[in-house]
Amino acid sequence: MFDVINLLLGLVVNGLVIAVLLNINKMNSQKIKLSILSLISTIIIAIIPILGYRVDNDFGHYYFGFPADALVYRGGWLFTFASFGLIFNFFFFYWIFKLILKIWKLMVPIKRKVNDS
């Protein structure tokens, strides 16, 4: 029971820190899309065997996450969050996607309608 509470508490703390750092009061559609995309990327990259997850052979623990360890599986039903790895990974992908979006906007000009009046 304590393991489940610990996991949920870690998830809530990580979620609150992400919400505070994103400044939820000033959310716009671009921020929401980038947040969803970075959350999905964080989860997908973490389950890719070569890139996102590794095994500690000494203890038999599984570490999930890239570039930082976000989730640790210790056996049985024992999952724990690795300090602030989830937050780091979330913002790592958030800023990568934001940079890609800025580069995309610089390279692809926006076509505007010209009124013929």
N, C-alpha and C positions, 0 to 999 in steps of 0.2 A: 504494500500500500504506500509506503514511504517513497518507493522508487517512482511510482506514478505521480505523486505530488511533486517530487523533485523535478521530473521531466516537464510537467505542466508549468511549474513555477519558472523554470528556465525558459520555456517558450514565451510565457507572459512577459518576463523581464526583457528578453530580446525583442519582442514585438513592441513593447513600450518605448524602448530606446530607439528603435527604427522609426516609430511614429513621431517621436519628439525631434529627431534629427531631420526628418523629412518636412517638418513644420506643417502638420496636417491642416492648420487653418488656412494656409495658402495653397491648397492643392488645386491643380488645373488638370485638364484632360491629358496633357503631355506627361505630367508627373505621374499620374495614375497608370498610364500605359507603360512608362519606363519602370515603375515599381513592380507591376505584374510581370513584365518581361524579365526583370532581374530576379524576382522570386522563383519563377519557373526555371530560369537558367541555373540558379543556385542549386535547386533540387536535382535537375537533370545532370549537371556536371558532377554532382556528388555521387551519383550512382554508376558513373562510367568507371569500370574496373581499373584501367591503366592510369587514368587521369585523376579521378576524384576519390578513390578509396584505397586505403592501404591497410595491411594487417601487421600488428605488432606480434612477432613470433614469440617473444619472451612471455607475454601475459595472455596472448590470444585475443586481444581487443581489436576491434575493427574501427577505423577512423574514416569518417566520411566528410568530404568537403574539399574544395579547391578554390583559392590558394591556401586558405587556412582550414584547419579541422573544425567542423561545425557540430558534428554529432559523433558520439562514441557509443559503440555497441559492446557491452562487457560480458554478454552471455545471458542465456535465459531471457527474461523480459527486461533486462536492465539497459536502458538507453539513457544517456546524459548529454547535455549540451556542453561543448568545450568552450568555456568562458564566453568570449564574445566573437567566436569564429563565424557564427551565423551572420552577425551584424557586419563584420568585415567583408565577408563574401557577398552579402547583399549589396553593399555600397561599392564594392569593387566592380561588380557587373553593372550596377546603376550608372556609375561614372563612365565605364567603357561604352555602354550604349548611348549615353548622352554625348560623348565625344564623337562616336560614329554618326549620330544624328546631326551634330554641328558640321562635321566634315561633309556629310551628304548635302546639307543645305547650301554649303559654299560651292560645291561642285555642280549641283543641279539647280539652275536658276528657276525661280517661280515665274510661271507665265501668267501674265495679267491680261484681262480683257481690255481692249482699247475701244472706247466709244467713238463712233464715226459721226459726231455731230459738229 
